[in-house]
Amino acid sequence: MTAATGGVALVTGSSSGIGAATVRLLAAQGMRVVVNYLSSAEAAGEVVAGIEAAGGRAMAVQADVREPAAVERMVEQVQAAWGGIDVLVHNALIPYVVKPFEDITWDELGGKLEAEMHAAFAVTKAVLPAMTRQGRGRIIYLGTVLSRQPRQGMIALGTSKAALAQFARYLAQELGPRGITVNVVESGAVEGTRVGANVVDDEMKQRRLAATPMGRLARPEDVAQAVAFYAGEDNTFMTGTTAAVNGGLLMY
């Protein structure tokens, strides 16, 4: 794929999993990357060190994306160091419960919805002024196939990510005239991630493998490739779309 050279990418929740794979790939393609983390300072430092050892440029910044003030401080720190943010990849996983509707409380379901949207709102608000001034930007949200294909116990995650996907479409409509694209990457279960562990036990994994044309679960690097495609400098006309990274398990 065509490398998206230059620019600065902020990837929330990128000390491990999909986020870490994404910053490594974007850095390899020539971008300066911001490794955001909540509490895993050591893991974030290792990601930065690995990128720098490979010749890339990276910095780790702590911030709870559910806290607008913390997000503002993070963006200000990045702007002071590197002058701006060209790409926002909102990947940070907001905690959620795994329960059927019959057992879940409104605080658990409504709380996940509120936290999911509040985080997306805060990080987008923080990067938007600079993107608007420069007349270009890339915003990519990480979703899940669970927003389209329900699974027992996953109502909190699936419902909140469905709301995030619709939020992205509204933003795509509004921000297109400013040269800012907004897209979503929806994966199925991903090996080695917390979502993957919550969604599939061994028995479910075997059933999913049998139903997936590609014959395996996604890897973090598979999702990172789709994110990098949306982040590319040359990808100026795709907005309001969703990339399905699930090996053909669900086709749309």
PAMIZA-444132 format. One record per atom (N, C-alpha, C): z, x negated, y negated; residue in three letters. Coordinates in steps of 0.2 Angstrom, whole numbers, padded with zeros to 4 digits, always signed. Atoms other than C-alpha are relative to their C-alpha. Example, Ala and Ser with C-alpha at 12.3 -4.5 7.8 and 13.67 -1.06 7.14 Angstrom:
<sites>
+0000-0004+0006ALA/+0039-0062+0022ALA/+0000-0004-0006ALA/-0001+0004+0006SER/+0036-0068+0005SER/+0003+0004-0005SER/
</sites>
This chain:
<sites>
+0000-0004+0006MET/+0000+0000+0000MET/+0000-0004-0006MET/+0001+0003+0006THR/-0003-0005-0018THR/+0007-0002-0003THR/-0006+0001+0003ALA/+0012-0014-0025ALA/+0001+0002-0007ALA/-0002-0002+0007ALA/+0021-0007-0041ALA/+0003-0006-0003ALA/-0003+0006+0003THR/+0023-0024-0050THR/+0003+0002-0007THR/-0003-0001+0007GLY/+0035-0025-0065GLY/+0004+0006+0000GLY/-0004-0006+0001GLY/+0047-0013-0072GLY/+0007-0001+0003GLY/-0007+0000-0002VAL/+0065-0009-0068VAL/+0001+0007+0004VAL/-0002-0006-0004ALA/+0071+0003-0054ALA/+0007+0001+0001ALA/-0007-0002-0001LEU/+0088+0011-0053LEU/+0000+0004+0006LEU/+0000-0004-0006VAL/+0092+0017-0035VAL/+0007+0001+0001VAL/-0007-0001-0001THR/+0108+0026-0033THR/+0002+0000+0007THR/-0002+0000-0007GLY/+0118+0024-0018GLY/-0004-0005+0005GLY/+0005+0005-0003SER/+0109+0008-0013SER/+0003-0006+0003SER/-0003+0005-0003SER/+0122-0003-0005SER/-0001+0000+0008SER/+0002+0000-0007SER/+0116+0002+0013SER/-0005+0006+0001SER/+0005-0005-0003GLY/+0104+0013+0023GLY/-0006+0001-0004GLY/+0007-0001+0003ILE/+0089+0021+0014ILE/+0000-0003-0007ILE/-0001+0003+0007GLY/+0095+0015-0003GLY/-0001-0007+0000GLY/+0001+0007+0000ALA/+0096-0003+0002ALA/-0007-0002+0002ALA/+0007+0001-0002ALA/+0079-0002+0011ALA/-0005+0001-0006ALA/+0004-0002+0006THR/+0072+0005-0005THR/+0000-0006-0005THR/+0000+0005+0005VAL/+0078-0008-0017VAL/-0003-0007+0003VAL/+0003+0006-0003ARG/+0073-0022-0005ARG/-0008+0000+0000ARG/+0007-0001+0000LEU/+0055-0015-0004LEU/-0003+0000-0007LEU/+0002+0000+0007LEU/+0054-0012-0023LEU/+0000-0007-0003LEU/-0001+0007+0002ALA/+0060-0029-0026ALA/-0006-0005+0002ALA/+0006+0004-0003ALA/+0047-0037-0014ALA/-0006+0002-0004ALA/+0006-0002+0003GLN/+0034-0027-0024GLN/+0000-0002-0008GLN/+0000+0003+0006GLY/+0039-0036-0040GLY/+0005+0004-0005GLY/-0005-0003+0005MET/+0052-0024-0048MET/+0006-0003+0000MET/-0007+0002+0001ARG/+0069-0028-0055ARG/+0004+0006+0002ARG/-0003-0006-0003VAL/+0081-0017-0045VAL/+0007+0000-0002VAL/-0007-0001+0001VAL/+0098-0010-0049VAL/+0003+0003+0006VAL/-0003-0002-0006VAL/+0109-0008-0034VAL/+0006+0004-0002VAL/-0006-0004+0002ASN/+0121+0006-0038ASN/+0004+0001+0006ASN/-0004-0001-0006TYR/+0136+0008-0027TYR/+0007+0004-0003TYR/-0006-0004+0001LEU/+0152+0019-0027LEU/+0006-0005+0001LEU/-0006+0004-0002SER/+0165+0008-0018SER/-0002-0006+0004SER/+0002+0005-0005SER/+0155-0004-0007SER/-0002-0006-0004SER/+0002+0005+0004ALA/+0155-0019-0019ALA/-0002-0006+0004ALA/+0002+0006-0004GLU/+0154-0032-0005GLU/-0007+0001+0003GLU/+0007-0002-0003ALA/+0139-0023+0003ALA/-0005+0000-0005ALA/+0005+0000+0005ALA/+0130-0021-0013ALA/-0001-0007-0002ALA/+0001+0007+0002GLY/+0133-0039-0017GLY/-0005-0004+0005GLY/+0004+0003-0006GLU/+0125-0044+0000GLU/-0007+0002-0001GLU/+0007-0002+0001VAL/+0110-0033-0004VAL/-0003-0004-0006VAL/+0002+0004+0006VAL/+0108-0042-0021VAL/-0002-0007+0002VAL/+0001+0007-0002ALA/+0110-0059-0013ALA/-0006-0001+0004ALA/+0006+0000-0004GLY/+0097-0055+0000GLY/-0007+0000-0004GLY/+0006-0001+0004ILE/+0084-0049-0013ILE/-0001-0007-0004ILE/+0001+0006+0004GLU/+0087-0065-0024GLU/-0002-0005+0004GLU/+0002+0005-0004ALA/+0086-0076-0009ALA/-0008+0000+0002ALA/+0007-0001-0001ALA/+0069-0069-0006ALA/-0005+0000-0006ALA/+0004+0001+0006GLY/+0063-0072-0024GLY/+0000+0006-0005GLY/+0000-0006+0004GLY/+0067-0055-0031GLY/+0006+0000-0005GLY/-0005+0000+0005ARG/+0078-0050-0046ARG/+0004+0007+0001ARG/-0005-0005-0002ALA/+0093-0038-0043ALA/+0006+0000-0004ALA/-0006+0000+0003MET/+0109-0033-0051MET/+0004+0006+0004MET/-0005-0006-0003ALA/+0124-0022-0043ALA/+0004+0003-0006ALA/-0004-0004+0005VAL/+0132-0009-0054VAL/+0004+0006+0003VAL/-0004-0005-0003GLN/+0146+0002-0049GLN/+0000+0006-0005GLN/+0000-0006+0004ALA/+0146+0020-0055ALA/+0001+0006+0005ALA/+0000-0006-0004ASP/+0151+0037-0047ASP/-0005+0005-0004ASP/+0006-0004+0003VAL/+0135+0047-0050VAL/+0002+0007-0002VAL/-0003-0007+0001ARG/+0146+0063-0051ARG/+0003+0000-0007ARG/-0004+0000+0006GLU/+0154+0057-0067GLU/-0005-0002-0006GLU/+0005+0001+0005PRO/+0142+0058-0082PRO/+0002-0006-0005PRO/-0002+0006+0004ALA/+0152+0045-0092ALA/-0001-0007+0003ALA/+0001+0006-0004ALA/+0151+0032-0078ALA/-0008-0001+0000ALA/+0007+0001+0000VAL/+0132+0035-0077VAL/-0002-0002-0006VAL/+0002+0002+0006GLU/+0130+0033-0095GLU/+0001-0008-0001GLU/-0002+0007+0000ARG/+0139+0016-0094ARG/-0004-0004+0004ARG/+0005+0003-0004MET/+0128+0011-0080MET/-0006-0001-0003MET/+0007+0000+0003VAL/+0112+0015-0089VAL/+0000-0005-0006VAL/+0000+0005+0006GLU/+0118+0006-0105GLU/+0001-0007+0003GLU/-0001+0007-0003GLN/+0123-0009-0094GLN/-0007-0003+0002GLN/+0007+0002-0002VAL/+0105-0010-0087VAL/-0004-0001-0006VAL/+0004+0001+0005GLN/+0097-0007-0103GLN/+0002-0006-0004GLN/-0002+0006+0003ALA/+0107-0021-0111ALA/-0003-0006+0003ALA/+0002+0006-0004ALA/+0102-0033-0097ALA/-0008+0000+0000ALA/+0007+0000-0002TRP/+0084-0028-0094TRP/-0004+0005-0004TRP/+0003-0004+0005GLY/+0079-0016-0108GLY/-0002+0007+0001GLY/+0002-0007-0002GLY/+0076+0000-0099GLY/-0001+0002+0007GLY/+0001-0002-0007ILE/+0073+0010-0083ILE/-0006+0004+0001ILE/+0006-0003-0001ASP/+0056+0014-0077ASP/+0000+0005+0006ASP/+0000-0004-0006VAL/+0060+0022-0060VAL/+0007+0001+0001VAL/-0007-0002-0003LEU/+0075+0032-0055LEU/-0001+0003+0007LEU/+0000-0003-0007VAL/+0077+0035-0036VAL/+0008+0002+0001VAL/-0007-0003-0001HIS/+0092+0047-0034HIS/+0001+0001+0007HIS/-0001+0000-0008ASN/+0098+0043-0016ASN/+0007+0001+0002ASN/-0007+0000-0002ALA/+0117+0043-0017ALA/+0002+0007+0004ALA/-0002-0006-0004LEU/+0124+0055-0004LEU/+0007+0002-0002LEU/-0006-0003+0002ILE/+0137+0067-0010ILE/+0003+0003+0006ILE/-0003-0002-0006PRO/+0150+0071+0003PRO/-0001+0007+0001PRO/+0001-0007-0002TYR/+0149+0087+0012TYR/+0003+0002+0007TYR/-0003-0002-0007VAL/+0157+0097+0027VAL/-0005+0002+0005VAL/+0004-0003-0005VAL/+0149+0101+0043VAL/+0003+0005+0003VAL/-0004-0006-0003LYS/+0154+0119+0047LYS/-0005+0005+0000LYS/+0004-0006+0001PRO/+0145+0135+0051PRO/+0003+0005-0006PRO/-0002-0004+0005PHE/+0145+0148+0038PHE/+0006+0004+0001PHE/-0006-0004-0002GLU/+0159+0158+0047GLU/+0006-0003-0002GLU/-0006+0004+0001ASP/+0171+0144+0044ASP/+0000-0003-0006ASP/+0000+0004+0006ILE/+0166+0136+0028ILE/+0003+0005-0006ILE/-0003-0004+0006THR/+0175+0141+0012THR/-0005-0001-0006THR/+0004+0000+0006TRP/+0167+0144-0005TRP/+0001-0007-0004TRP/-0001+0007+0003ASP/+0175+0128-0012ASP/-0004-0005+0004ASP/+0003+0005-0004GLU/+0167+0118+0002GLU/-0008+0001-0001GLU/+0008-0001+0001LEU/+0149+0126+0000LEU/-0001+0000-0008LEU/+0001+0000+0007GLY/+0150+0129-0019GLY/+0002-0007-0003GLY/-0001+0007+0003GLY/+0158+0112-0022GLY/-0005-0005+0002GLY/+0006+0005-0001LYS/+0144+0103-0013LYS/-0006+0002-0004LYS/+0006-0002+0005LEU/+0131+0113-0023LEU/+0001-0003-0007LEU/-0002+0002+0007GLU/+0140+0109-0039GLU/-0001-0008-0001GLU/+0000+0008+0000ALA/+0142+0090-0035ALA/-0007-0002+0000ALA/+0007+0003-0001GLU/+0124+0088-0029GLU/-0004+0001-0006GLU/+0004-0001+0006MET/+0117+0096-0044MET/+0002-0004-0006MET/-0003+0004+0005HIS/+0129+0088-0056HIS/-0002-0007+0000HIS/+0002+0007-0001ALA/+0125+0071-0050ALA/-0008-0001-0002ALA/+0007+0000+0002ALA/+0106+0074-0051ALA/-0001+0001-0008ALA/+0000-0001+0007PHE/+0108+0081-0068PHE/+0002-0006-0005PHE/-0002+0005+0004ALA/+0118+0067-0075ALA/-0004-0006+0000ALA/+0005+0006+0000VAL/+0107+0053-0069VAL/-0006+0001-0003VAL/+0006-0001+0004THR/+0092+0061-0075THR/+0000+0001-0007THR/-0002+0000+0007LYS/+0099+0065-0092LYS/+0000-0007-0003LYS/-0001+0007+0002ALA/+0104+0047-0093ALA/-0006-0004-0001ALA/+0006+0004+0000VAL/+0087+0039-0090VAL/-0006+0003-0004VAL/+0006-0003+0003LEU/+0076+0052-0098LEU/-0002-0002-0007LEU/+0002+0002+0007PRO/+0077+0047-0117PRO/-0004-0006+0000PRO/+0004+0007+0000ALA/+0070+0029-0113ALA/-0007+0002+0003ALA/+0006-0001-0003MET/+0057+0036-0102MET/-0005+0004-0004MET/+0003-0004+0005THR/+0052+0049-0115THR/-0003-0005-0005THR/+0002+0005+0005ARG/+0051+0035-0128ARG/-0006-0004+0002ARG/+0005+0004-0002GLN/+0040+0024-0118GLN/-0006+0004+0003GLN/+0005-0004-0002GLY/+0029+0038-0112GLY/-0002+0000+0007GLY/+0001+0001-0007ARG/+0030+0035-0094ARG/+0007+0000+0004ARG/-0006+0000-0004GLY/+0043+0036-0079GLY/-0002+0003+0007GLY/+0000-0002-0007ARG/+0045+0039-0061ARG/+0007+0003+0002ARG/-0006-0003-0003ILE/+0059+0051-0054ILE/-0001+0002+0007ILE/+0001-0002-0007ILE/+0061+0052-0036ILE/+0007+0002+0003ILE/-0007-0003-0003TYR/+0075+0063-0027TYR/-0001-0001+0007TYR/+0000+0000-0007LEU/+0080+0060-0009LEU/+0002+0007+0002LEU/-0002-0006-0003GLY/+0080+0077+0000GLY/+0001-0001+0008GLY/-0001+0000-0007THR/+0081+0082+0018THR/-0004+0006+0003THR/+0004-0005-0004VAL/+0071+0092+0031VAL/+0005+0006+0001VAL/-0005-0006-0001LEU/+0087+0103+0033LEU/+0000+0005-0006LEU/+0000-0005+0006SER/+0083+0111+0016SER/-0006+0005+0002SER/+0005-0004-0002ARG/+0068+0119+0026ARG/+0001+0003+0007ARG/-0001-0002-0007GLN/+0073+0119+0044GLN/+0008+0000+0002GLN/-0007+0000-0001PRO/+0091+0125+0046PRO/+0003-0003+0007PRO/-0003+0002-0006ARG/+0103+0117+0059ARG/+0007+0002-0001ARG/-0007-0002-0001GLN/+0120+0123+0065GLN/+0005-0005-0004GLN/-0005+0004+0004GLY/+0134+0117+0053GLY/-0002-0003-0006GLY/+0002+0004+0006MET/+0123+0110+0040MET/-0002+0004-0006MET/+0001-0004+0005ILE/+0123+0124+0028ILE/+0001-0003-0007ILE/-0002+0003+0006ALA/+0131+0114+0014ALA/-0005-0005-0002ALA/+0005+0005+0002LEU/+0119+0100+0014LEU/-0007+0003-0001LEU/+0007-0003+0001GLY/+0103+0110+0017GLY/+0000+0004-0006GLY/+0001-0005+0005THR/+0107+0123+0004THR/+0000-0004-0007THR/+0000+0004+0006SER/+0111+0110-0009SER/-0006-0004-0001SER/+0006+0004+0001LYS/+0096+0099-0006LYS/-0006+0005-0001LYS/+0005-0005+0002ALA/+0085+0115-0007ALA/+0000+0001-0007ALA/-0001-0001+0007ALA/+0092+0118-0024ALA/-0003-0007-0004ALA/+0003+0006+0003LEU/+0088+0099-0028LEU/-0007+0000+0000LEU/+0007+0000+0000ALA/+0070+0101-0023ALA/-0003+0005-0005ALA/+0003-0004+0005GLN/+0067+0116-0034GLN/+0002-0002-0007GLN/-0002+0004+0006PHE/+0076+0107-0048PHE/-0006-0005-0002PHE/+0005+0005+0001ALA/+0063+0093-0046ALA/-0006+0003-0002ALA/+0006-0004+0002ARG/+0049+0106-0047ARG/+0000+0002-0008ARG/-0001-0003+0007TYR/+0055+0113-0064TYR/-0001-0007-0004TYR/+0000+0006+0005LEU/+0057+0095-0071LEU/-0007-0003+0000LEU/+0006+0003+0000ALA/+0040+0090-0065ALA/-0005+0004-0005ALA/+0004-0004+0005GLN/+0032+0105-0075GLN/+0002-0002-0007GLN/-0002+0002+0007GLU/+0042+0100-0090GLU/-0001-0007-0003GLU/+0000+0007+0002LEU/+0041+0081-0090LEU/-0007-0002+0001LEU/+0007+0002-0001GLY/+0022+0080-0085GLY/-0003-0002-0006GLY/+0003+0002+0006PRO/+0016+0080-0103PRO/+0003-0006-0003PRO/-0003+0006+0003ARG/+0028+0065-0107ARG/-0003-0006+0005ARG/+0002+0006-0004GLY/+0019+0054-0093GLY/+0006-0001+0005GLY/-0005+0001-0005ILE/+0034+0056-0081ILE/-0001+0005+0006ILE/+0001-0004-0006THR/+0032+0061-0063THR/+0006+0001+0003THR/-0006-0002-0003VAL/+0045+0070-0053VAL/-0002+0002+0007VAL/+0002-0001-0007ASN/+0044+0070-0034ASN/+0006+0000+0005ASN/-0006+0000-0005VAL/+0055+0072-0018VAL/-0003-0003+0006VAL/+0002+0002-0007VAL/+0055+0063-0002VAL/+0006+0003+0005VAL/-0004-0003-0004GLU/+0062+0073+0012GLU/-0001-0003+0007GLU/+0000+0003-0007SER/+0067+0065+0029SER/+0003+0004+0005SER/-0004-0003-0005GLY/+0073+0071+0045GLY/+0006-0005+0001GLY/-0005+0004-0002ALA/+0087+0062+0054ALA/-0002-0007-0001ALA/+0002+0007+0000VAL/+0087+0043+0050VAL/+0005-0004+0003VAL/-0004+0005-0003GLU/+0093+0030+0061GLU/+0005-0004-0004GLU/-0005+0004+0003GLY/+0109+0021+0056GLY/+0003+0003-0007GLY/-0003-0003+0006THR/+0114+0033+0042THR/+0005+0005+0001THR/-0005-0005-0002ARG/+0128+0045+0040ARG/-0003+0007+0001ARG/+0004-0007-0002VAL/+0116+0060+0039VAL/-0002+0000+0007VAL/+0002+0001-0007GLY/+0108+0054+0055GLY/+0005+0001+0005GLY/-0006-0001-0004ALA/+0125+0053+0063ALA/+0002+0007+0000ALA/-0003-0006+0001ASN/+0130+0070+0057ASN/-0005+0006+0003ASN/+0005-0005-0002VAL/+0114+0079+0062VAL/-0002+0000+0007VAL/+0002+0000-0007VAL/+0110+0073+0079VAL/+0005-0004+0004VAL/-0003+0003-0005ASP/+0121+0069+0094ASP/-0005-0003+0005ASP/+0004+0002-0005ASP/+0114+0061+0109ASP/-0005+0005+0003ASP/+0004-0005-0003GLU/+0108+0077+0117GLU/-0005+0003-0005GLU/+0005-0002+0005MET/+0100+0083+0101MET/-0005-0005-0002MET/+0005+0006+0001LYS/+0092+0066+0098LYS/-0006+0001+0005LYS/+0005+0000-0005GLN/+0083+0068+0114GLN/-0005+0006-0001GLN/+0004-0006+0001ARG/+0077+0085+0110ARG/-0005-0001-0006ARG/+0004+0001+0006ARG/+0071+0080+0093ARG/-0006-0005+0002ARG/+0005+0005-0002LEU/+0062+0065+0101LEU/-0006+0003+0003LEU/+0005-0003-0004ALA/+0053+0076+0113ALA/-0004+0005-0005ALA/+0003-0005+0005ALA/+0048+0088+0098ALA/-0004-0004-0005ALA/+0003+0004+0005THR/+0042+0074+0087THR/-0006-0004+0002THR/+0006+0004-0002PRO/+0024+0068+0088PRO/+0000-0007+0000PRO/+0000+0008+0000MET/+0028+0050+0083MET/+0005-0002+0005MET/-0005+0002-0006GLY/+0042+0050+0097GLY/+0006-0004-0002GLY/-0006+0004+0002ARG/+0056+0042+0087ARG/+0003+0003-0007ARG/-0003-0002+0006LEU/+0068+0046+0073LEU/-0003-0005-0006LEU/+0002+0004+0006ALA/+0064+0039+0055ALA/+0005-0006+0000ALA/-0004+0006+0002ARG/+0071+0022+0050ARG/+0000+0000-0008ARG/-0001+0001+0008PRO/+0077+0018+0032PRO/-0006-0003-0003PRO/+0006+0003+0002GLU/+0061+0008+0030GLU/-0006+0005-0001GLU/+0005-0005+0001ASP/+0050+0023+0033ASP/+0001+0004-0006ASP/-0001-0004+0006VAL/+0058+0033+0019VAL/-0001-0004-0006VAL/+0001+0004+0005ALA/+0058+0018+0008ALA/-0008-0001-0002ALA/+0007+0000+0001GLN/+0039+0017+0010GLN/-0003+0006-0004GLN/+0002-0006+0003ALA/+0037+0035+0004ALA/+0002-0001-0007ALA/-0002+0001+0007VAL/+0048+0031-0011VAL/-0004-0005-0004VAL/+0004+0005+0004ALA/+0039+0016-0016ALA/-0007+0002-0002ALA/+0007-0003+0001PHE/+0022+0025-0015PHE/+0001+0004-0007PHE/-0001-0004+0006TYR/+0029+0038-0028TYR/+0002-0004-0006TYR/-0002+0004+0006ALA/+0036+0024-0039ALA/-0005-0005-0002ALA/+0005+0004+0002GLY/+0020+0015-0040GLY/-0003+0001-0007GLY/+0003+0000+0006GLU/+0012+0011-0057GLU/-0006+0004+0000GLU/+0007-0003+0000ASP/-0005+0017-0052ASP/+0001+0008+0003ASP/+0000-0007-0002ASN/+0002+0034-0045ASN/+0002+0004-0006ASN/-0001-0003+0006THR/+0000+0043-0061THR/-0001+0008+0000THR/+0002-0007+0001PHE/-0006+0060-0056PHE/+0004+0005+0006PHE/-0004-0004-0005MET/+0006+0066-0041MET/+0007+0002-0003MET/-0006-0002+0002THR/+0020+0076-0047THR/+0002+0007+0002THR/-0002-0006-0003GLY/+0030+0091-0041GLY/-0001+0001+0007GLY/+0002+0000-0007THR/+0026+0086-0023THR/+0006-0002+0004THR/-0005+0002-0004THR/+0037+0083-0008THR/-0004-0004+0006THR/+0002+0004-0006ALA/+0034+0069+0005ALA/+0004+0002+0006ALA/-0004-0001-0006ALA/+0039+0074+0023ALA/+0000-0006+0004ALA/+0000+0006-0004VAL/+0045+0059+0032VAL/+0004+0001+0006VAL/-0004-0002-0006ASN/+0050+0066+0049ASN/-0004-0001+0006ASN/+0004+0001-0006GLY/+0036+0060+0061GLY/-0003+0006+0003GLY/+0004-0006-0002GLY/+0028+0077+0062GLY/+0005+0005+0003GLY/-0005-0005-0003LEU/+0044+0086+0068LEU/-0001+0007-0004LEU/+0001-0006+0004LEU/+0041+0099+0054LEU/-0006-0002-0005LEU/+0006+0002+0004MET/+0024+0099+0045MET/-0001+0006-0005MET/+0001-0005+0006TYR/+0021+0107+0028TYR/-0003-0004-0005TYR/
</sites>
